[in-house]
Amino acid sequence: MALNSEPIMDLANINEKVYEFIKKRIIHLTYPPGHKINVRELQRELGISQTPIKAALFRLAGEGMIEISARRGTFVKEVTEKDIEELFATRFILEAGAVDLIGREMKDEQLEELEGLYNETLKSGLESNYELFMEKDRAFHMKIIELTGNQRLMETYNHLSAHMQIVRFRMARHNVGKMPWVDEDHRSILDALKERNPEKAKKVIREHFAKSMSFLGRQSMGVYPADSPSAIFSVTE
């Protein structure tokens, strides 16, 4: 079959666009875990050469989102119990480090930015719209990272965030809305930062992630008992 006569996307910066296109399909489970990605099918669909497609796949493989085998082909990676555990542990390390950097010296206008994002998570409708809740929740946590002004830290967190979204979109398929403790936890994180108390903020973040990891694991994979978050987060301050 011939290529589409007109590419479906602008060819300017095509490598980045193809990468984002495939990554979005993985995150939104259009390509679910275990799905075999067919380069020729993508080539026909997008109306482009295989070169940017292969470049995107190698990049996604480097980020741990797909597996490329010379014999079997290219597959979206499965999400395991260990993956979920490591994702939350790494998120905590990054956010705790960010809080250490900014916690005692946050400016009032920075706190106002964070409070504005917190207020976005309180809007009505999020209780039943998990996908919208995910966007607001991610923005709140990402702002803590962004306030450090550390570009490498932001890039690392963004990379991790894509993996978190895969797990979270599994949750969306269970028609689960906002987790019941989120508003209170976010308020506590914000209050601790307003007090310029990084140790208190880190303690709340640790507890917040422990509950979220346990909940996400139980609902999407059935791997954590209700009252037993991973030992990664069981250390007391």
ZADO-1210 file (C-alpha; in nm, 4 decimals, padded with zeros to 6 digits):
<atoms>
<atom x="00.0000" y="00.0000" z="00.0000" code="MET" pos="1"/>
<atom x="00.1327" y="00.3445" z="-00.0879" code="ALA" pos="2"/>
<atom x="00.2003" y="00.6159" z="00.1639" code="LEU" pos="3"/>
<atom x="-00.0696" y="00.8779" z="00.2253" code="ASN" pos="4"/>
<atom x="-00.0346" y="01.1485" z="-00.0371" code="SER" pos="5"/>
<atom x="-00.0415" y="01.4135" z="00.2347" code="GLU" pos="6"/>
<atom x="00.1286" y="01.3664" z="00.5745" code="PRO" pos="7"/>
<atom x="-00.1151" y="01.4067" z="00.8645" code="ILE" pos="8"/>
<atom x="00.1311" y="01.6273" z="01.0545" code="MET" pos="9"/>
<atom x="00.3543" y="01.9213" z="00.9663" code="ASP" pos="10"/>
<atom x="00.6982" y="01.7906" z="00.8706" code="LEU" pos="11"/>
<atom x="00.8744" y="02.0688" z="01.0621" code="ALA" pos="12"/>
<atom x="01.0451" y="01.9142" z="01.3668" code="ASN" pos="13"/>
<atom x="00.8991" y="01.5808" z="01.2569" code="ILE" pos="14"/>
<atom x="01.1077" y="01.3646" z="01.4914" code="ASN" pos="15"/>
<atom x="00.9683" y="01.5356" z="01.8004" code="GLU" pos="16"/>
<atom x="00.6126" y="01.5278" z="01.6678" code="LYS" pos="17"/>
<atom x="00.6243" y="01.1563" z="01.5883" code="VAL" pos="18"/>
<atom x="00.7751" y="01.0868" z="01.9308" code="TYR" pos="19"/>
<atom x="00.4931" y="01.2788" z="02.1034" code="GLU" pos="20"/>
<atom x="00.2326" y="01.1104" z="01.8819" code="PHE" pos="21"/>
<atom x="00.3435" y="00.7582" z="01.9763" code="ILE" pos="22"/>
<atom x="00.4017" y="00.8453" z="02.3414" code="LYS" pos="23"/>
<atom x="00.0505" y="00.9875" z="02.3693" code="LYS" pos="24"/>
<atom x="-00.0937" y="00.6661" z="02.2288" code="ARG" pos="25"/>
<atom x="00.0990" y="00.4671" z="02.4897" code="ILE" pos="26"/>
<atom x="-00.0052" y="00.6941" z="02.7779" code="ILE" pos="27"/>
<atom x="-00.3707" y="00.6946" z="02.6750" code="HIS" pos="28"/>
<atom x="-00.3642" y="00.3174" z="02.6276" code="LEU" pos="29"/>
<atom x="-00.4466" y="00.3355" z="02.2587" code="THR" pos="30"/>
<atom x="-00.1352" y="00.1205" z="02.2572" code="TYR" pos="31"/>
<atom x="-00.1870" y="-00.0772" z="02.5810" code="PRO" pos="32"/>
<atom x="00.0881" y="-00.2734" z="02.7591" code="PRO" pos="33"/>
<atom x="00.1880" y="-00.5689" z="02.5410" code="GLY" pos="34"/>
<atom x="00.0706" y="-00.4014" z="02.2202" code="HIS" pos="35"/>
<atom x="00.2932" y="-00.4688" z="01.9183" code="LYS" pos="36"/>
<atom x="00.3823" y="-00.1487" z="01.7333" code="ILE" pos="37"/>
<atom x="00.3971" y="-00.1966" z="01.3575" code="ASN" pos="38"/>
<atom x="00.6345" y="00.0502" z="01.1918" code="VAL" pos="39"/>
<atom x="00.4910" y="-00.0023" z="00.8455" code="ARG" pos="40"/>
<atom x="00.1356" y="00.0578" z="00.9649" code="GLU" pos="41"/>
<atom x="00.2452" y="00.3812" z="01.1315" code="LEU" pos="42"/>
<atom x="00.4284" y="00.4797" z="00.8144" code="GLN" pos="43"/>
<atom x="00.1134" y="00.4335" z="00.6085" code="ARG" pos="44"/>
<atom x="-00.1033" y="00.6105" z="00.8662" code="GLU" pos="45"/>
<atom x="00.1219" y="00.9144" z="00.9046" code="LEU" pos="46"/>
<atom x="00.2321" y="00.9347" z="00.5436" code="GLY" pos="47"/>
<atom x="00.5993" y="00.9746" z="00.6332" code="ILE" pos="48"/>
<atom x="00.9181" y="00.7734" z="00.6028" code="SER" pos="49"/>
<atom x="01.0201" y="00.5132" z="00.8603" code="GLN" pos="50"/>
<atom x="01.3190" y="00.7192" z="00.9756" code="THR" pos="51"/>
<atom x="01.1396" y="00.9505" z="01.2275" code="PRO" pos="52"/>
<atom x="00.9232" y="00.6605" z="01.3434" code="ILE" pos="53"/>
<atom x="01.2246" y="00.4452" z="01.4223" code="LYS" pos="54"/>
<atom x="01.3982" y="00.7393" z="01.5893" code="ALA" pos="55"/>
<atom x="01.0939" y="00.7901" z="01.8118" code="ALA" pos="56"/>
<atom x="01.0780" y="00.4213" z="01.8997" code="LEU" pos="57"/>
<atom x="01.4451" y="00.4088" z="01.9960" code="PHE" pos="58"/>
<atom x="01.3932" y="00.7154" z="02.2128" code="ARG" pos="59"/>
<atom x="01.0904" y="00.5600" z="02.3840" code="LEU" pos="60"/>
<atom x="01.2859" y="00.2395" z="02.4352" code="ALA" pos="61"/>
<atom x="01.5588" y="00.4410" z="02.6055" code="GLY" pos="62"/>
<atom x="01.2957" y="00.5872" z="02.8354" code="GLU" pos="63"/>
<atom x="01.1707" y="00.2413" z="02.9274" code="GLY" pos="64"/>
<atom x="00.8263" y="00.2713" z="02.7668" code="MET" pos="65"/>
<atom x="00.8728" y="00.0113" z="02.4935" code="ILE" pos="66"/>
<atom x="01.0905" y="-00.2926" z="02.4231" code="GLU" pos="67"/>
<atom x="01.2555" y="-00.3567" z="02.0876" code="ILE" pos="68"/>
<atom x="01.3526" y="-00.7115" z="01.9959" code="SER" pos="69"/>
<atom x="01.5184" y="-00.8009" z="01.6676" code="ALA" pos="70"/>
<atom x="01.3228" y="-01.1284" z="01.6595" code="ARG" pos="71"/>
<atom x="00.9887" y="-01.0453" z="01.8199" code="ARG" pos="72"/>
<atom x="00.9353" y="-00.6848" z="01.7190" code="GLY" pos="73"/>
<atom x="00.8495" y="-00.3702" z="01.9164" code="THR" pos="74"/>
<atom x="00.6132" y="-00.3909" z="02.2135" code="PHE" pos="75"/>
<atom x="00.4737" y="-00.1523" z="02.4747" code="VAL" pos="76"/>
<atom x="00.6185" y="-00.2545" z="02.8095" code="LYS" pos="77"/>
<atom x="00.4001" y="-00.4068" z="03.0772" code="GLU" pos="78"/>
<atom x="00.3598" y="-00.2198" z="03.4065" code="VAL" pos="79"/>
<atom x="00.4598" y="-00.4374" z="03.7018" code="THR" pos="80"/>
<atom x="00.4266" y="-00.4102" z="04.0777" code="GLU" pos="81"/>
<atom x="00.7952" y="-00.3241" z="04.0936" code="LYS" pos="82"/>
<atom x="00.7465" y="-00.0487" z="03.8332" code="ASP" pos="83"/>
<atom x="00.4739" y="00.1160" z="04.0421" code="ILE" pos="84"/>
<atom x="00.6838" y="00.0930" z="04.3558" code="GLU" pos="85"/>
<atom x="00.9904" y="00.2420" z="04.1870" code="GLU" pos="86"/>
<atom x="00.7891" y="00.5207" z="04.0228" code="LEU" pos="87"/>
<atom x="00.6532" y="00.6423" z="04.3543" code="PHE" pos="88"/>
<atom x="00.9874" y="00.6042" z="04.5304" code="ALA" pos="89"/>
<atom x="01.1561" y="00.8128" z="04.2601" code="THR" pos="90"/>
<atom x="00.8808" y="01.0750" z="04.2696" code="ARG" pos="91"/>
<atom x="00.9313" y="01.1099" z="04.6421" code="PHE" pos="92"/>
<atom x="01.3072" y="01.1468" z="04.6071" code="ILE" pos="93"/>
<atom x="01.2644" y="01.4189" z="04.3426" code="LEU" pos="94"/>
<atom x="00.9931" y="01.6127" z="04.5245" code="GLU" pos="95"/>
<atom x="01.1648" y="01.5838" z="04.8615" code="ALA" pos="96"/>
<atom x="01.4822" y="01.7165" z="04.7010" code="GLY" pos="97"/>
<atom x="01.2857" y="02.0029" z="04.5455" code="ALA" pos="98"/>
<atom x="01.1338" y="02.0899" z="04.8824" code="VAL" pos="99"/>
<atom x="01.4817" y="02.0939" z="05.0371" code="ASP" pos="100"/>
<atom x="01.5921" y="02.3414" z="04.7698" code="LEU" pos="101"/>
<atom x="01.2980" y="02.5803" z="04.7975" code="ILE" pos="102"/>
<atom x="01.1287" y="02.5039" z="05.1284" code="GLY" pos="103"/>
<atom x="01.2844" y="02.7719" z="05.3496" code="ARG" pos="104"/>
<atom x="01.3088" y="03.0451" z="05.0885" code="GLU" pos="105"/>
<atom x="00.9820" y="03.0365" z="04.8969" code="MET" pos="106"/>
<atom x="00.8594" y="03.3762" z="04.7869" code="LYS" pos="107"/>
<atom x="00.5011" y="03.4828" z="04.8510" code="ASP" pos="108"/>
<atom x="00.4271" y="03.5025" z="04.4783" code="GLU" pos="109"/>
<atom x="00.5519" y="03.1436" z="04.4327" code="GLN" pos="110"/>
<atom x="00.3196" y="03.0266" z="04.7079" code="LEU" pos="111"/>
<atom x="00.0350" y="03.2124" z="04.5387" code="GLU" pos="112"/>
<atom x="00.1092" y="03.0238" z="04.2146" code="GLU" pos="113"/>
<atom x="00.1010" y="02.6933" z="04.3990" code="LEU" pos="114"/>
<atom x="-00.2172" y="02.7869" z="04.5825" code="GLU" pos="115"/>
<atom x="-00.3797" y="02.8754" z="04.2511" code="GLY" pos="116"/>
<atom x="-00.3036" y="02.5257" z="04.1213" code="LEU" pos="117"/>
<atom x="-00.4297" y="02.3773" z="04.4481" code="TYR" pos="118"/>
<atom x="-00.7583" y="02.5650" z="04.3993" code="ASN" pos="119"/>
<atom x="-00.7828" y="02.4150" z="04.0506" code="GLU" pos="120"/>
<atom x="-00.7815" y="02.0671" z="04.2087" code="THR" pos="121"/>
<atom x="-01.0844" y="02.1677" z="04.4186" code="LEU" pos="122"/>
<atom x="-01.3104" y="02.2473" z="04.1240" code="LYS" pos="123"/>
<atom x="-01.6349" y="02.0575" z="04.0972" code="SER" pos="124"/>
<atom x="-01.6552" y="01.7619" z="03.8617" code="GLY" pos="125"/>
<atom x="-01.3162" y="01.6156" z="03.9472" code="LEU" pos="126"/>
<atom x="-01.4762" y="01.3624" z="04.1806" code="GLU" pos="127"/>
<atom x="-01.6044" y="01.1685" z="03.8803" code="SER" pos="128"/>
<atom x="-01.3623" y="01.2752" z="03.6059" code="ASN" pos="129"/>
<atom x="-01.0367" y="01.0965" z="03.6766" code="TYR" pos="130"/>
<atom x="-00.8619" y="01.2135" z="03.3624" code="GLU" pos="131"/>
<atom x="-00.9232" y="01.5805" z="03.4451" code="LEU" pos="132"/>
<atom x="-00.8210" y="01.5184" z="03.8052" code="PHE" pos="133"/>
<atom x="-00.4932" y="01.3674" z="03.6792" code="MET" pos="134"/>
<atom x="-00.4132" y="01.6859" z="03.4874" code="GLU" pos="135"/>
<atom x="-00.4774" y="01.9107" z="03.7879" code="LYS" pos="136"/>
<atom x="-00.2921" y="01.6835" z="04.0288" code="ASP" pos="137"/>
<atom x="00.0099" y="01.6617" z="03.7985" code="ARG" pos="138"/>
<atom x="00.0204" y="02.0407" z="03.7605" code="ALA" pos="139"/>
<atom x="00.0252" y="02.0899" z="04.1381" code="PHE" pos="140"/>
<atom x="00.3137" y="01.8489" z="04.1937" code="HIS" pos="141"/>
<atom x="00.5024" y="01.9675" z="03.8862" code="MET" pos="142"/>
<atom x="00.4932" y="02.3256" z="04.0147" code="LYS" pos="143"/>
<atom x="00.6903" y="02.2189" z="04.3231" code="ILE" pos="144"/>
<atom x="00.9610" y="02.0899" z="04.0875" code="ILE" pos="145"/>
<atom x="00.9462" y="02.3940" z="03.8576" code="GLU" pos="146"/>
<atom x="00.9941" y="02.6376" z="04.1454" code="LEU" pos="147"/>
<atom x="01.3487" y="02.5059" z="04.1905" code="THR" pos="148"/>
<atom x="01.4421" y="02.6490" z="03.8512" code="GLY" pos="149"/>
<atom x="01.6488" y="02.3336" z="03.7935" code="ASN" pos="150"/>
<atom x="01.6041" y="02.2348" z="03.4286" code="GLN" pos="151"/>
<atom x="01.7530" y="01.8865" z="03.4655" code="ARG" pos="152"/>
<atom x="01.5267" y="01.8144" z="03.7595" code="LEU" pos="153"/>
<atom x="01.2251" y="01.9260" z="03.5569" code="MET" pos="154"/>
<atom x="01.3251" y="01.7081" z="03.2608" code="GLU" pos="155"/>
<atom x="01.3707" y="01.4053" z="03.4870" code="THR" pos="156"/>
<atom x="01.0343" y="01.4610" z="03.6529" code="TYR" pos="157"/>
<atom x="00.8596" y="01.5073" z="03.3182" code="ASN" pos="158"/>
<atom x="01.0059" y="01.1796" z="03.1950" code="HIS" pos="159"/>
<atom x="00.8821" y="01.0053" z="03.5091" code="LEU" pos="160"/>
<atom x="00.5427" y="01.1712" z="03.4755" code="SER" pos="161"/>
<atom x="00.4776" y="00.9963" z="03.1438" code="ALA" pos="162"/>
<atom x="00.5147" y="00.6588" z="03.3150" code="HIS" pos="163"/>
<atom x="00.2838" y="00.7691" z="03.5968" code="MET" pos="164"/>
<atom x="00.0209" y="00.8686" z="03.3440" code="GLN" pos="165"/>
<atom x="00.0177" y="00.5176" z="03.2000" code="ILE" pos="166"/>
<atom x="-00.0688" y="00.3765" z="03.5435" code="VAL" pos="167"/>
<atom x="-00.3229" y="00.6506" z="03.6033" code="ARG" pos="168"/>
<atom x="-00.5005" y="00.5971" z="03.2720" code="PHE" pos="169"/>
<atom x="-00.5508" y="00.2374" z="03.3757" code="ARG" pos="170"/>
<atom x="-00.7360" y="00.3818" z="03.6720" code="MET" pos="171"/>
<atom x="-00.9521" y="00.5963" z="03.4463" code="ALA" pos="172"/>
<atom x="-01.0818" y="00.2771" z="03.2869" code="ARG" pos="173"/>
<atom x="-01.2126" y="00.1740" z="03.6294" code="HIS" pos="174"/>
<atom x="-01.4206" y="00.4956" z="03.6398" code="ASN" pos="175"/>
<atom x="-01.2469" y="00.6058" z="03.9570" code="VAL" pos="176"/>
<atom x="-01.2591" y="00.9757" z="04.0426" code="GLY" pos="177"/>
<atom x="-01.0489" y="01.1857" z="04.2754" code="LYS" pos="178"/>
<atom x="-00.8943" y="00.9903" z="04.5603" code="MET" pos="179"/>
<atom x="-01.0616" y="01.0979" z="04.8863" code="PRO" pos="180"/>
<atom x="-00.7516" y="01.2139" z="05.0739" code="TRP" pos="181"/>
<atom x="-00.5996" y="01.4259" z="04.7943" code="VAL" pos="182"/>
<atom x="-00.7474" y="01.7652" z="04.8856" code="ASP" pos="183"/>
<atom x="-00.6465" y="01.7396" z="05.2492" code="GLU" pos="184"/>
<atom x="-00.2951" y="01.6195" z="05.1627" code="ASP" pos="185"/>
<atom x="-00.2388" y="01.8944" z="04.9072" code="HIS" pos="186"/>
<atom x="-00.3601" y="02.1517" z="05.1587" code="ARG" pos="187"/>
<atom x="-00.1170" y="02.0138" z="05.4175" code="SER" pos="188"/>
<atom x="00.1743" y="02.0270" z="05.1701" code="ILE" pos="189"/>
<atom x="00.0868" y="02.3858" z="05.0829" code="LEU" pos="190"/>
<atom x="00.0531" y="02.4868" z="05.4492" code="ASP" pos="191"/>
<atom x="00.3904" y="02.3322" z="05.5350" code="ALA" pos="192"/>
<atom x="00.5530" y="02.5251" z="05.2513" code="LEU" pos="193"/>
<atom x="00.3842" y="02.8439" z="05.3691" code="LYS" pos="194"/>
<atom x="00.5425" y="02.7813" z="05.7083" code="GLU" pos="195"/>
<atom x="00.8778" y="02.7401" z="05.5286" code="ARG" pos="196"/>
<atom x="00.9005" y="02.3998" z="05.6962" code="ASN" pos="197"/>
<atom x="01.0542" y="02.1547" z="05.4451" code="PRO" pos="198"/>
<atom x="01.0709" y="01.8639" z="05.6908" code="GLU" pos="199"/>
<atom x="00.6982" y="01.8864" z="05.7560" code="LYS" pos="200"/>
<atom x="00.6267" y="01.9153" z="05.3830" code="ALA" pos="201"/>
<atom x="00.8383" y="01.6071" z="05.3060" code="LYS" pos="202"/>
<atom x="00.6589" y="01.4058" z="05.5742" code="LYS" pos="203"/>
<atom x="00.3206" y="01.4892" z="05.4190" code="VAL" pos="204"/>
<atom x="00.4468" y="01.4105" z="05.0677" code="ILE" pos="205"/>
<atom x="00.5809" y="01.0751" z="05.1886" code="ARG" pos="206"/>
<atom x="00.2435" y="00.9841" z="05.3419" code="GLU" pos="207"/>
<atom x="00.0576" y="01.1155" z="05.0380" code="HIS" pos="208"/>
<atom x="00.2567" y="00.8967" z="04.8000" code="PHE" pos="209"/>
<atom x="00.2231" y="00.5916" z="05.0257" code="ALA" pos="210"/>
<atom x="-00.1555" y="00.6159" z="05.0139" code="LYS" pos="211"/>
<atom x="-00.1619" y="00.6884" z="04.6406" code="SER" pos="212"/>
<atom x="00.0720" y="00.4017" z="04.5564" code="MET" pos="213"/>
<atom x="-00.1311" y="00.1571" z="04.7619" code="SER" pos="214"/>
<atom x="-00.4563" y="00.2740" z="04.6037" code="PHE" pos="215"/>
<atom x="-00.3305" y="00.2754" z="04.2452" code="LEU" pos="216"/>
<atom x="-00.1697" y="-00.0641" z="04.2888" code="GLY" pos="217"/>
<atom x="-00.4832" y="-00.2229" z="04.4331" code="ARG" pos="218"/>
<atom x="-00.7194" y="-00.0760" z="04.1770" code="GLN" pos="219"/>
<atom x="-00.5156" y="-00.1197" z="03.8607" code="SER" pos="220"/>
<atom x="-00.3258" y="-00.4380" z="03.9343" code="MET" pos="221"/>
<atom x="-00.4448" y="-00.5828" z="04.2641" code="GLY" pos="222"/>
<atom x="-00.0958" y="-00.5865" z="04.4115" code="VAL" pos="223"/>
<atom x="-00.1187" y="-00.3996" z="04.7423" code="TYR" pos="224"/>
<atom x="-00.3403" y="-00.4808" z="05.0421" code="PRO" pos="225"/>
<atom x="-00.5576" y="-00.1923" z="05.1583" code="ALA" pos="226"/>
<atom x="-00.3690" y="-00.1228" z="05.4799" code="ASP" pos="227"/>
<atom x="-00.0146" y="-00.2052" z="05.3692" code="SER" pos="228"/>
<atom x="00.1708" y="00.0586" z="05.1643" code="PRO" pos="229"/>
<atom x="00.5190" y="-00.0294" z="05.0497" code="SER" pos="230"/>
<atom x="00.8003" y="-00.0251" z="05.3026" code="ALA" pos="231"/>
<atom x="00.9614" y="00.2428" z="05.0866" code="ILE" pos="232"/>
<atom x="00.7266" y="00.4932" z="05.2498" code="PHE" pos="233"/>
<atom x="00.6940" y="00.3372" z="05.5960" code="SER" pos="234"/>
<atom x="00.9961" y="00.5162" z="05.7435" code="VAL" pos="235"/>
<atom x="00.8896" y="00.7496" z="06.0191" code="THR" pos="236"/>
<atom x="01.0277" y="01.1016" z="06.0441" code="GLU" pos="237"/>
</atoms>
